[in-house]
């Protein structure tokens, strides 16, 4: 079971060192490296990442501020030259905390810890998850899939419409497609719908909760294939 990861580190030599350590571990796939947290935040809005190697002190957005802004929390290993951030590591429930300079044996221990946690999560979950957690107002809210009616793209954010209220989350449609279950389908570049919530379909539109949602020509064949038609 491999891990996709990114490095967020503003110091060049430390970043290069982490790159070499990642390349030496067969279970790691390094997707990208960043010298600032803002760039990493934008990347994670469009890509699924298992693990972040994250420096704490950086110009502009700090590593801890980045964690506050993430829509979903991956595994995180803090990398810093100061032991004073150990308490913050505990508060943010990060997976591990490495003090620079990082040695290969200690790096490997951190990787194995993440792999073990990921394996436990996979073994403990059902074949397909039926919920997602979103971050809003500084806390994570559990949204069972059966409460989500549809999702709308609004620039760098998405609006999630549930049976009771709506939530605006910093994310992308592509990222959500990877996280949602098979009962969801992207019917338009701006809409993902819960198939069980569709009331009716007419030509190139469908209706959910009195909301008329467009169906793109490219997505309509897949939609019709997924429906239980007579």
Residue frames relative to the residue before (quaternion, step in Angstrom):
aa qw qx qy qz dx dy dz
X 1.0000 0.0000 0.0000 0.0000 0.00 0.00 0.00
X 0.2114 -0.8172 0.5281 0.0927 3.61 -0.43 1.20
X 0.2973 -0.7333 0.5852 0.1773 3.52 -1.37 0.25
X 0.2620 -0.7119 0.6250 0.1841 3.55 -0.94 0.88
X 0.0095 0.8267 -0.5605 0.0481 3.57 -0.90 0.86
X 0.1670 -0.7361 0.6401 0.1433 3.52 -1.37 0.27
X 0.3095 -0.7150 0.5954 0.1962 3.54 -1.31 0.43
X 0.0538 -0.7729 0.6319 0.0186 3.57 -0.92 0.95
X 0.2904 0.7481 -0.5151 0.3012 3.57 -0.09 1.33
X 0.3144 -0.7923 0.4940 0.1714 3.60 -0.60 1.11
X 0.6491 0.5093 -0.3272 0.4607 3.61 1.16 -0.48
X 0.4920 -0.7192 0.4080 0.2726 3.58 -0.58 1.19
X 0.7020 0.4716 -0.2931 0.4459 3.61 0.75 -0.99
X 0.6438 0.5053 -0.3224 0.4756 3.59 1.01 -0.75
X 0.6390 0.5260 -0.3217 0.4598 3.57 1.03 -0.78
X 0.6559 0.5032 -0.3053 0.4727 3.57 0.94 -0.86
X 0.6334 0.5357 -0.3264 0.4531 3.58 1.02 -0.82
X 0.6641 0.4917 -0.2981 0.4779 3.59 0.95 -0.85
X 0.6029 0.5538 -0.3524 0.4536 3.58 1.05 -0.72
X 0.6732 0.4920 -0.2973 0.4651 3.59 0.91 -0.93
X 0.6457 0.5189 -0.3211 0.4591 3.58 0.98 -0.81
X 0.6442 0.5172 -0.3184 0.4650 3.59 0.99 -0.82
X 0.6703 0.5143 -0.2977 0.4445 3.56 0.96 -0.89
X 0.6664 0.5093 -0.3016 0.4534 3.60 1.18 -0.49
X 0.6792 0.4562 -0.2905 0.4962 3.60 1.25 -0.21
X 0.4088 -0.7652 0.4486 0.2147 3.58 -0.51 1.21
X 0.6611 0.5210 -0.3172 0.4369 3.62 1.15 -0.42
X 0.6663 0.5111 -0.2981 0.4538 3.59 1.25 -0.16
X 0.1053 -0.7435 0.6568 0.0691 3.53 -1.11 0.80
X 0.2119 -0.7969 0.5570 0.0990 3.58 -0.32 1.26
X 0.2571 -0.8073 0.5177 0.1189 3.57 -0.46 1.23
X 0.7799 -0.1838 0.1634 0.5756 3.57 0.95 -0.85
X 0.2452 -0.7335 0.6080 0.1795 3.56 -1.33 0.24
X 0.1271 -0.7970 0.5897 0.0302 3.56 -1.14 0.72
X 0.3041 -0.7466 0.5612 0.1876 3.56 -1.08 0.76
X 0.7613 0.2180 -0.1855 0.5817 3.58 1.28 0.24
X 0.5824 -0.6282 0.4031 0.3219 3.55 -1.15 0.67
X 0.5981 0.5835 -0.3665 0.4093 3.61 1.05 -0.64
X 0.6493 0.5116 -0.3120 0.4683 3.57 0.99 -0.82
X 0.6457 0.5119 -0.3145 0.4713 3.57 1.02 -0.80
X 0.6319 0.5392 -0.3310 0.4476 3.58 1.01 -0.81
X 0.6559 0.5009 -0.3088 0.4728 3.59 0.94 -0.84
X 0.6414 0.5290 -0.3171 0.4563 3.58 0.99 -0.86
X 0.7101 0.4669 -0.2641 0.4560 3.57 0.87 -0.93
X 0.5514 0.5878 -0.3994 0.4370 3.56 1.24 -0.18
X 0.7711 0.3341 -0.1671 0.5157 3.57 1.21 -0.51
X 0.7666 0.3032 -0.1634 0.5420 3.61 1.24 -0.26
X 0.4145 -0.6828 0.5462 0.2523 3.53 -1.14 0.70
X 0.0322 -0.8026 0.5942 -0.0404 3.57 -0.74 1.12
X 0.3741 -0.7397 0.5171 0.2133 3.58 -0.89 0.93
X 0.8324 0.0844 0.0519 0.5452 3.55 0.89 -1.00
X 0.1405 -0.7595 0.6293 0.0860 3.57 -1.13 0.79
X 0.2116 -0.6941 0.6722 0.1470 3.54 -1.05 0.89
X 0.0024 0.8801 -0.4648 0.0969 3.54 -0.07 1.33
X 0.3094 -0.7140 0.6042 0.1715 3.54 -0.82 1.09
X 0.4443 -0.7018 0.4896 0.2653 3.59 -1.13 0.59
X 0.7900 0.2831 -0.1423 0.5249 3.57 0.67 -1.11
X 0.1953 0.7558 -0.5989 0.1787 3.55 -0.60 1.24
X 0.5772 -0.5740 0.4315 0.3887 3.61 -1.11 0.50
X 0.7712 0.2781 -0.2269 0.5257 3.57 -1.05 0.73
X 0.8239 -0.0947 0.1218 0.5454 3.54 -0.74 -1.13
X 0.3146 -0.7565 0.5404 0.1915 3.61 -0.71 1.02
X 0.6818 -0.4809 0.3507 0.4253 3.55 -1.28 0.21
X 0.6700 0.4901 -0.3015 0.4690 3.58 0.96 -0.82
X 0.6255 0.5170 -0.3373 0.4772 3.60 1.08 -0.65
X 0.5882 0.5583 -0.3614 0.4601 3.57 1.12 -0.63
X 0.6532 0.5187 -0.3207 0.4488 3.59 0.90 -0.89
X 0.6263 0.5493 -0.3335 0.4413 3.58 1.08 -0.69
X 0.7332 0.4527 -0.2224 0.4560 3.56 1.09 -0.75
X 0.5291 0.6562 -0.4144 0.3432 3.61 1.18 -0.34
X 0.4494 -0.6976 0.4840 0.2777 3.63 -0.87 0.89
X 0.7722 0.0497 -0.0365 0.6324 3.58 1.13 -0.66
X 0.3998 -0.7534 0.4837 0.1966 3.55 -1.02 0.83
X 0.2192 -0.7565 0.6011 0.1353 3.59 -0.67 1.09
X 0.6420 -0.4233 0.3972 0.5008 3.58 -1.22 -0.32
X 0.1119 -0.8074 0.5792 0.0132 3.56 -0.96 0.91
X 0.0609 -0.7503 0.6570 0.0402 3.54 -1.01 0.90
X 0.2713 -0.7690 0.5595 0.1481 3.58 -0.56 1.18
X 0.1037 -0.7732 0.6241 0.0436 3.55 -1.03 0.86
X 0.2125 0.7867 -0.5472 0.1912 3.59 -0.55 1.11
X 0.4643 -0.6729 0.5026 0.2810 3.56 -1.24 0.44
X 0.6973 0.4530 -0.2588 0.4916 3.59 1.29 -0.14
X 0.4030 -0.7351 0.4969 0.2242 3.56 -0.79 1.03
X 0.5239 0.6677 -0.4050 0.3401 3.61 1.19 -0.36
X 0.6477 0.5291 -0.3275 0.4396 3.60 1.21 -0.34
X 0.3918 0.7281 -0.4789 0.2948 3.58 1.26 0.10
X 0.6313 0.5277 -0.3341 0.4597 3.59 1.04 -0.75
X 0.6445 0.5116 -0.3205 0.4692 3.59 0.97 -0.83
X 0.6096 0.5522 -0.3497 0.4486 3.57 1.04 -0.76
X 0.6539 0.5016 -0.3055 0.4769 3.56 1.01 -0.82
X 0.6627 0.5276 -0.3057 0.4346 3.58 0.93 -0.93
X 0.7308 0.4023 -0.2258 0.5031 3.57 1.01 -0.82
X 0.3747 -0.7641 0.4547 0.2627 3.58 1.32 0.05
X 0.1944 0.7822 -0.5612 0.1881 3.56 0.93 0.92
X 0.6187 -0.5942 0.3778 0.3484 3.55 -1.18 0.53
X 0.7993 -0.0918 0.0875 0.5875 3.58 0.97 -0.79
X 0.2532 -0.7452 0.6063 0.1141 3.52 -1.37 0.34
X 0.0520 -0.8219 0.5669 -0.0174 3.58 -0.51 1.20
X 0.2728 -0.7537 0.5778 0.1538 3.54 -0.92 0.94
X 0.4149 -0.7043 0.5247 0.2378 3.56 -0.93 0.96
X 0.5479 -0.2012 -0.8120 0.0019 1.53 -2.11 1.39
X 0.4149 -0.7345 0.4937 0.2111 3.55 -0.99 0.91
X 0.2731 -0.7668 0.5622 0.1464 3.57 -0.79 1.03
X 0.6341 -0.5488 0.3846 0.3857 3.57 -1.20 0.49
X 0.6559 0.4999 -0.3496 0.4447 3.68 0.80 -0.77
X 0.6790 0.4740 -0.2993 0.4741 3.61 0.91 -0.87
X 0.6053 0.5472 -0.3428 0.4655 3.59 1.07 -0.70
X 0.6744 0.5012 -0.2965 0.4540 3.59 0.90 -0.93
X 0.6042 0.5487 -0.3553 0.4557 3.59 1.07 -0.69
X 0.6503 0.5146 -0.3115 0.4640 3.58 0.97 -0.86
X 0.6512 0.5107 -0.3200 0.4612 3.59 0.95 -0.84
X 0.6688 0.4996 -0.3048 0.4584 3.58 0.89 -0.90
X 0.6108 0.5439 -0.3488 0.4576 3.58 1.08 -0.66
X 0.6624 0.4917 -0.3026 0.4774 3.59 0.95 -0.86
X 0.6445 0.5266 -0.3203 0.4525 3.58 0.95 -0.86
X 0.6499 0.5143 -0.3143 0.4630 3.58 1.00 -0.83
X 0.6615 0.5027 -0.3052 0.4654 3.58 0.96 -0.86
X 0.6530 0.5090 -0.3148 0.4641 3.57 0.98 -0.82
X 0.6461 0.5168 -0.3104 0.4681 3.57 1.02 -0.82
X 0.6371 0.5183 -0.3250 0.4689 3.60 0.99 -0.80
X 0.6547 0.5180 -0.3139 0.4522 3.57 0.95 -0.89
X 0.6604 0.5050 -0.3031 0.4658 3.55 1.01 -0.83
X 0.6752 0.4940 -0.2941 0.4622 3.58 0.94 -0.87
X 0.7178 0.4620 -0.2523 0.4557 3.56 1.06 -0.76
X 0.6477 0.5136 -0.3287 0.4568 3.57 1.21 -0.26
X 0.5644 -0.5627 0.4706 0.3786 3.55 -1.28 0.26
X 0.7218 -0.4213 0.3007 0.4595 3.56 -1.29 0.14
X 0.7907 0.0481 -0.0262 0.6098 3.56 1.10 -0.64
X 0.4346 -0.6959 0.5008 0.2759 3.59 -0.74 0.98
X 0.2237 -0.7845 0.5656 0.1207 3.54 -1.15 0.63
X 0.7246 0.3345 -0.2349 0.5549 3.55 1.19 0.58
X 0.1284 -0.7543 0.6350 0.1070 3.52 -1.34 0.27
X 0.2789 -0.7392 0.5852 0.1826 3.56 -1.14 0.63
X 0.0958 -0.7906 0.6034 0.0402 3.57 -0.90 0.94
X 0.3709 -0.7273 0.5327 0.2231 3.54 -1.12 0.65
X 0.1605 0.7696 -0.6013 0.1428 3.55 -0.80 1.06
X 0.8436 0.0457 -0.0815 0.5288 3.56 -0.94 0.95
X 0.7191 -0.4927 0.2471 0.4231 3.56 0.98 0.90
X 0.7269 0.3452 -0.2516 0.5378 3.60 1.21 0.27
X 0.4459 -0.6773 0.5186 0.2711 3.55 -1.25 0.45
X 0.1498 -0.7943 0.5874 0.0410 3.54 -0.82 1.07
X 0.3611 -0.7333 0.5409 0.1982 3.55 -0.91 0.97
X 0.0537 -0.7844 0.6179 0.0039 3.55 -0.87 1.04
X 0.2829 -0.7384 0.5858 0.1777 3.61 -0.42 1.13
X 0.5861 -0.6137 0.3942 0.3528 3.58 -0.97 0.80
X 0.6760 0.5206 -0.3126 0.4176 3.58 0.98 -0.78
X 0.6294 0.5130 -0.3512 0.4662 3.60 1.26 -0.03
X 0.6169 0.5514 -0.3394 0.4475 3.59 1.27 -0.30
X 0.2633 -0.7817 0.5488 0.1360 3.57 -0.74 1.07
X 0.7525 -0.2480 0.1788 0.5834 3.57 0.83 -0.99
X 0.2962 -0.7381 0.5865 0.1536 3.54 -1.34 0.34
X 0.1494 -0.8036 0.5743 0.0465 3.55 -0.92 0.96
X 0.3875 -0.7130 0.5394 0.2249 3.55 -0.98 0.85
X 0.0412 0.7805 -0.6228 0.0346 3.57 -0.94 0.94
X 0.8010 -0.2507 0.1084 0.5327 3.56 0.28 1.29
X 0.8152 -0.1590 0.1570 0.5343 3.57 -0.70 -1.12
X 0.6964 0.4204 -0.2514 0.5245 3.58 1.30 -0.01
X 0.2306 -0.7256 0.6170 0.1992 3.53 -1.35 0.14
X 0.2667 -0.7349 0.6000 0.1697 3.55 -1.17 0.65
X 0.1860 -0.7918 0.5785 0.0614 3.55 -0.66 1.19
X 0.1679 -0.7912 0.5847 0.0625 3.56 -0.64 1.16
X 0.0918 -0.7895 0.6058 0.0342 3.56 -0.66 1.11
X 0.7063 -0.4519 0.3274 0.4356 3.57 -1.28 -0.03
X 0.7736 0.3392 -0.1875 0.5013 3.60 1.19 -0.39
X 0.8136 -0.0591 0.0639 0.5748 3.62 1.04 -0.66
X 0.4207 -0.6869 0.5272 0.2708 3.55 -1.33 -0.05
X 0.1598 -0.7671 0.6158 0.0823 3.54 -1.27 0.59
X 0.2160 -0.7462 0.6140 0.1396 3.56 -1.08 0.76
X 0.0298 -0.8196 0.5680 -0.0693 3.55 -0.65 1.19
X 0.4313 -0.6651 0.5404 0.2821 3.57 -1.08 0.74
X 0.3961 0.6784 -0.5230 0.3308 3.57 -0.36 1.27
X 0.3756 -0.6894 0.5547 0.2756 3.55 -1.33 -0.11
X 0.6308 -0.5359 0.3995 0.3940 3.54 -1.25 0.41
X 0.6308 0.5464 -0.3370 0.4358 3.58 0.98 -0.82
X 0.6574 0.5073 -0.3107 0.4625 3.57 0.94 -0.88
X 0.6680 0.4989 -0.3014 0.4627 3.60 0.94 -0.86
X 0.5903 0.5719 -0.3701 0.4330 3.59 1.04 -0.71
X 0.6697 0.5011 -0.2944 0.4623 3.59 1.04 -0.79
X 0.7105 0.4756 -0.2501 0.4543 3.57 1.10 -0.69
X 0.6811 0.5086 -0.2909 0.4391 3.59 1.08 -0.65
X 0.5629 -0.6385 0.4248 0.3082 3.55 -1.23 0.46
X 0.7293 -0.4581 0.3051 0.4065 3.55 -1.34 0.08
X 0.5823 0.5842 -0.3833 0.4155 3.59 1.23 -0.24
X 0.6524 0.4754 -0.3113 0.5014 3.58 1.33 -0.04
X 0.0196 -0.7930 0.6090 -0.0006 3.56 -1.16 0.63
X 0.3688 -0.6940 0.5702 0.2393 3.54 -1.05 0.78
X 0.1375 -0.8304 0.5390 0.0318 3.56 -0.45 1.23
X 0.7705 0.0987 -0.0373 0.6286 3.56 1.32 -0.27
X 0.6359 -0.5439 0.3589 0.4136 3.62 -1.08 0.48
X 0.7469 0.3871 -0.2104 0.4980 3.59 1.20 -0.49
X 0.7774 0.3265 -0.1687 0.5105 3.62 1.22 -0.09
X 0.0797 -0.7157 0.6914 0.0587 3.50 -1.21 0.81
X 0.1038 -0.8227 0.5578 0.0349 3.61 -0.79 0.95
X 0.4241 -0.6269 0.5828 0.2957 3.51 -1.33 0.45
X 0.4463 -0.7424 0.4298 0.2548 3.56 -0.46 1.21
X 0.6662 0.5157 -0.3101 0.4406 3.60 1.02 -0.70
X 0.6588 0.5219 -0.3058 0.4473 3.60 1.24 -0.31
X 0.4809 0.6782 -0.4397 0.3399 3.60 1.27 -0.12
X 0.3048 -0.7561 0.5564 0.1608 3.58 -0.87 1.01
X 0.7699 -0.2067 0.1334 0.5888 3.58 0.91 -0.90
X 0.2597 -0.7382 0.6058 0.1433 3.53 -1.36 0.36
X 0.0562 0.7883 -0.6098 0.0596 3.54 -0.92 0.91
X 0.8301 -0.0814 -0.0028 0.5516 3.55 -0.64 1.19
X 0.7957 -0.2815 0.2215 0.4884 3.60 -0.57 -1.12
X 0.6473 0.4425 -0.3544 0.5094 3.56 1.05 0.80
X 0.1182 -0.7489 0.6421 0.1133 3.52 -1.34 0.32
X 0.3171 -0.7520 0.5518 0.1714 3.55 -1.26 0.41
X 0.0491 0.7493 -0.6585 0.0494 3.53 -1.04 0.96
X 0.8420 -0.0569 0.0040 0.5364 3.60 -0.70 1.07
X 0.6866 -0.5023 0.2481 0.4634 3.56 1.00 0.95
X 0.5473 0.5867 -0.4031 0.4402 3.57 1.29 0.16
X 0.2730 -0.7518 0.5805 0.1524 3.58 -0.77 1.05
X 0.0847 -0.8174 0.5693 -0.0230 3.55 -0.59 1.23
X 0.4140 -0.7236 0.4886 0.2575 3.61 -0.78 0.94
X 0.2180 -0.7321 0.6289 0.1450 3.54 -1.25 0.59
X 0.3426 -0.7459 0.5278 0.2183 3.58 -0.68 1.00
X 0.6202 -0.5581 0.4027 0.3765 3.55 -1.16 0.57
X 0.6641 0.5193 -0.3072 0.4415 3.59 1.01 -0.80
X 0.7396 0.4250 -0.2267 0.4702 3.60 1.06 -0.72
X 0.5249 0.6772 -0.4116 0.3106 3.60 1.15 -0.38
X 0.6345 0.5309 -0.3670 0.4252 3.68 0.84 -0.74
X 0.6574 0.4986 -0.3131 0.4703 3.60 0.95 -0.85
X 0.6209 0.5390 -0.3397 0.4567 3.58 1.02 -0.77
X 0.6937 0.4773 -0.2890 0.4555 3.59 0.79 -0.96
X 0.6321 0.5351 -0.3232 0.4579 3.59 1.11 -0.70
X 0.6965 0.4861 -0.2691 0.4541 3.56 1.10 -0.71
X 0.6230 0.5466 -0.3449 0.4406 3.60 1.22 -0.31
X 0.4431 -0.6694 0.5329 0.2676 3.54 -1.20 0.61
X 0.0060 -0.8546 0.5171 -0.0462 3.58 0.32 1.29
X 0.3372 -0.7022 0.5878 0.2183 3.58 -1.20 0.63
